[in-house]
Amino acid sequence: MLMLIIQIVMTAVAWKKGWGPKALLPMVIGLGLAFIIGFTAGLSGGSPRDIAAPLVLVDLGMLISLIVMVSRKPATSGSVKEVVQPAAQAAEVPAPGVK
């Protein structure tokens, strides 16, 4: 329960850091995977002990992705022209000794 609260707080912090709705992706993907793992284990007659390890891995994946989102701001996505033009200008530099 404490881990869920920590993840919700980290999601809110990532949202405010500029990630916006993308900050919800780790929670949505992680909880969706946990539901699918639990559902399929329940259908196959598995016990909670059988699914503990995969669920811990899912939880760690959510936590790591949220830590990355909280520690870094999202990359600014400029238009294609803003990205391609500086690269094209850098490629037009003449070789030394060529006029």
Secondary structure, DSSP 8 states (H G I E B T S, - for coil): -HHHHHHHHHHHHHIIIIIGGGGGHHHHHHHHHHHHHHHHHHHTT--HHHHHHHHHHHHHHHHHHHHHHHHS-------HHHHHHHHHHHHT---TT--
